[in-house]
Amino acid sequence: MSASNVAGSKWAAGQIPSQAGRTALITGANSGIGYRAALELARHGAHVLLGCRNYEKGQAALDRLLRETPGASAELVELDMASLASIRGFAAAFAARGIALDLLINNAGVMALPKRELTADGFERQFGTNHLGHFALTGLLMPQLLAAPAPRVVTVASLAHRNGKIDFNNLQSERSYKPWDAYGESKLANILFANELNRLAVAAHSKLLSMPVHPGVSVTNIIANGPGSNGPKAMVLKLLAPVIMQPDAAGALPTLYAATSPEARGGEYIGPDGFMEMKGSPVVVKPKPHALDQAVGQRLWTVSEELTGVMYPPLS
Ligand SMILES: NC(=O)c1ccc[n+]([C@@H]2O[C@H](COP(=O)([O-])OP(=O)(O)OC[C@H]3O[C@@H](n4cnc5c(N)ncnc54)[C@H](OP(=O)(O)O)[C@@H]3O)[C@@H](O)[C@H]2O)c1
């Protein structure tokens, strides 16, 4: 299946169906792909919750969104994906509102931090933020997701999953830390998680759809916030940027397609259709075979439950 419309043209944000009546939470929504996804969902009528760890940055993003989409229904929620207390606090507050959550976009991420850092809970920061935080958030919000008529969970992975390895003996880089290995592992974990969630949903005859996506190579803050704009990989990326990189709005299209297209199916992996999937329009792409390893996905799920203390309720 390719994500083209009946006329055969490429899928674009203009094809997002009305999102009126839907509530969407996007983690890491104050910049880059998360901001662009929030903006388009709001433009198409969703009530959007911008999940941000930094109040000032989140407020600036909300102000910008409301300027760019007058009349949008959007709010800022404080949510630090590197803190289980913050995640639990948000999930409890959301549950108390008594509303359903139609769409969860697990987007927040950090990349290739030069030195091994820890989250509030003592997890290696990339694995803890990119994977464990989203594992916990999704599980805690499951009752509200299942209260929606057609809930979807979209998890933003990366081409970097290709070099990732789930090493259960060094899961949090306790024995050795390499910035890009830790990032690759966390992004591989994103796909394994999204696929395992979808597999469990199918087995439970659930209405929930779960999809992993990746944005190709997009111009965002992720390099400056991670390896820094002067590291060797960043320099190579800067040189190649005009050829291989796309704007953040284009990078958000796989997320938006998975979140909204009536044609999207649970378990599909969506990415750009261009050269080496670095940029282009969203289509169904294939992850590396190790991202489809069900045994590793199941083991990662169990370990993630143990580490976060979050047990998923039945999915139907
Ligand atoms: N750009 C690319 O080429 C590319 C390629 C593959 C995958 N991705 C993935 O795309 C996703 C979005 O990244 P981006 O490229 O849009 O980069 P970005 O502009 O740096 O956005 C990342 C977002 O995540 C937030 N974040 C980081 N740690 C957080 C935490 N503990 N709690 C809550 N939010 C947190 C950031 O907030 P602050 O502003 O407070 O730091 C920011 O809003 C990531 O998962 C990334 O791995 C990006």
The ligand as an SDF file (V2000), in Angstrom:
LIG
                    3D

 48 52  0  0  0  0  0  0  0  0999 V2000
   14.7550   15.3410   13.1920 N   0  0  0  0  0  0  0  0  0  0  0  0
   15.0620   14.1870   12.6640 C   0  0  0  0  0  0  0  0  0  0  0  0
   15.7120   14.0900   11.6040 O   0  0  0  0  0  0  0  0  0  0  0  0
   14.6030   12.9290   13.3190 C   0  0  0  0  0  0  0  0  0  0  0  0
   14.9440   11.7170   12.7080 C   0  0  0  0  0  0  0  0  0  0  0  0
   14.4950   10.5320   13.2690 C   0  0  0  0  0  0  0  0  0  0  0  0
   13.7070   10.5660   14.4040 C   0  0  0  0  0  0  0  0  0  0  0  0
   13.4050   11.7450   14.9940 N   0  0  0  0  0  0  0  0  0  0  0  0
   12.5710   11.7040   16.1970 C   0  0  0  0  0  0  0  0  0  0  0  0
   11.5850   12.7150   16.1420 O   0  0  0  0  0  0  0  0  0  0  0  0
   11.1570   13.0320   17.4730 C   0  0  0  0  0  0  0  0  0  0  0  0
   11.0370   14.5420   17.6070 C   0  0  0  0  0  0  0  0  0  0  0  0
   12.3280   15.1160   17.4970 O   0  0  0  0  0  0  0  0  0  0  0  0
   12.6230   16.4220   16.6360 P   0  0  0  0  0  0  0  0  0  0  0  0
   13.5100   16.0310   15.5320 O   0  0  0  0  0  0  0  0  0  0  0  0
   11.3790   17.1380   16.3510 O   0  0  0  0  0  0  0  0  0  0  0  0
   13.5630   17.2330   17.6640 O   0  0  0  0  0  0  0  0  0  0  0  0
   13.3020   18.4910   18.5970 P   0  0  0  0  0  0  0  0  0  0  0  0
   12.9460   19.6820   17.8160 O   0  0  0  0  0  0  0  0  0  0  0  0
   14.5020   18.5560   19.4860 O   0  0  0  0  0  0  0  0  0  0  0  0
   12.0290   18.0330   19.4350 O   0  0  0  0  0  0  0  0  0  0  0  0
   12.1400   17.1120   20.4860 C   0  0  0  0  0  0  0  0  0  0  0  0
   11.0710   17.4500   21.4860 C   0  0  0  0  0  0  0  0  0  0  0  0
   11.1470   16.5040   22.5520 O   0  0  0  0  0  0  0  0  0  0  0  0
   11.1380   17.2320   23.7470 C   0  0  0  0  0  0  0  0  0  0  0  0
   11.7120   16.5190   24.8740 N   0  0  0  0  0  0  0  0  0  0  0  0
   12.9680   16.0580   25.0540 C   0  0  0  0  0  0  0  0  0  0  0  0
   13.0800   15.4790   26.2540 N   0  0  0  0  0  0  0  0  0  0  0  0
   11.8630   15.5680   26.8430 C   0  0  0  0  0  0  0  0  0  0  0  0
   11.3440   15.1690   28.0780 C   0  0  0  0  0  0  0  0  0  0  0  0
   12.1030   14.5860   29.0150 N   0  0  0  0  0  0  0  0  0  0  0  0
   10.0400   15.4060   28.3470 N   0  0  0  0  0  0  0  0  0  0  0  0
    9.2570   16.0320   27.4490 C   0  0  0  0  0  0  0  0  0  0  0  0
    9.7030   16.4520   26.2550 N   0  0  0  0  0  0  0  0  0  0  0  0
   10.9910   16.2250   25.9610 C   0  0  0  0  0  0  0  0  0  0  0  0
   11.8810   18.5160   23.4470 C   0  0  0  0  0  0  0  0  0  0  0  0
   11.6440   19.4800   24.4380 O   0  0  0  0  0  0  0  0  0  0  0  0
   12.7410   20.6300   24.8020 P   0  0  0  0  0  0  0  0  0  0  0  0
   12.5730   21.6870   23.7720 O   0  0  0  0  0  0  0  0  0  0  0  0
   12.3560   21.0430   26.1760 O   0  0  0  0  0  0  0  0  0  0  0  0
   14.0950   19.9900   24.7210 O   0  0  0  0  0  0  0  0  0  0  0  0
   11.2650   18.8390   22.1120 C   0  0  0  0  0  0  0  0  0  0  0  0
    9.9950   19.4240   22.2840 O   0  0  0  0  0  0  0  0  0  0  0  0
   12.1740   12.3820   18.4020 C   0  0  0  0  0  0  0  0  0  0  0  0
   11.6100   11.2260   18.9750 O   0  0  0  0  0  0  0  0  0  0  0  0
   13.3160   11.9950   17.4800 C   0  0  0  0  0  0  0  0  0  0  0  0
   14.0320   10.8610   17.9350 O   0  0  0  0  0  0  0  0  0  0  0  0
   13.8370   12.9230   14.4770 C   0  0  0  0  0  0  0  0  0  0  0  0
  1  2  1  0
  2  3  2  0
  2  4  1  0
  4  5  1  0
  4 48  2  0
  5  6  2  0
  6  7  1  0
  7  8  2  0
  8  9  1  0
  8 48  1  0
  9 10  1  0
  9 46  1  0
 10 11  1  0
 11 12  1  0
 11 44  1  0
 12 13  1  0
 13 14  1  0
 14 15  2  0
 14 16  1  0
 14 17  1  0
 17 18  1  0
 18 19  2  0
 18 20  1  0
 18 21  1  0
 21 22  1  0
 22 23  1  0
 23 24  1  0
 23 42  1  0
 24 25  1  0
 25 26  1  0
 25 36  1  0
 26 27  1  0
 26 35  1  0
 27 28  2  0
 28 29  1  0
 29 30  1  0
 29 35  2  0
 30 31  1  0
 30 32  2  0
 32 33  1  0
 33 34  2  0
 34 35  1  0
 36 37  1  0
 36 42  1  0
 37 38  1  0
 38 39  2  0
 38 40  1  0
 38 41  1  0
 42 43  1  0
 44 45  1  0
 44 46  1  0
 46 47  1  0
M  CHG  2   8   1  16  -1
M  END
$$$$
